[in-house]
Amino acid sequence: MPVKIIWLLALLLCAFSLATALAASPEPLAQASHVVIGTLKELDLPKMRGKITTDLDQTVSFTIKSPDLFKGLSVGERIAVRLDDQGQVVKVMETTIPELLAPEQ
């Protein structure tokens, strides 16, 4: 009987520790996201949407959660955006085309 009580108390303590750790987690556990890199082709802040054309000439449409993410950016710039699983922009990063060194002769 005392062994069962000890096991139950240990199990309850572990469950409480796990619940506390999960509740303190700042980010959702199962939120999927992906990065799209390309040229900003359309940006419609009043309608909260836009489009990017990738290097493979694919057009990716997105919605905007916060117009502040696109502050200072304009159509034609190369950017990278992190999209959540619903196609909303979570993060925007400006990108540059890397300069290639000339081959040595």
Secondary structure, DSSP 8 states (H G I E B T S, - for coil): -HHHHHHHHHHHHHHHHHHHHHHH-SS-TT--EEEEEEEEEEEETTTTEEEEEETTS-EEEEEES-GGGGTT--TT-EEEEEEETTSEEEEEEE-----------
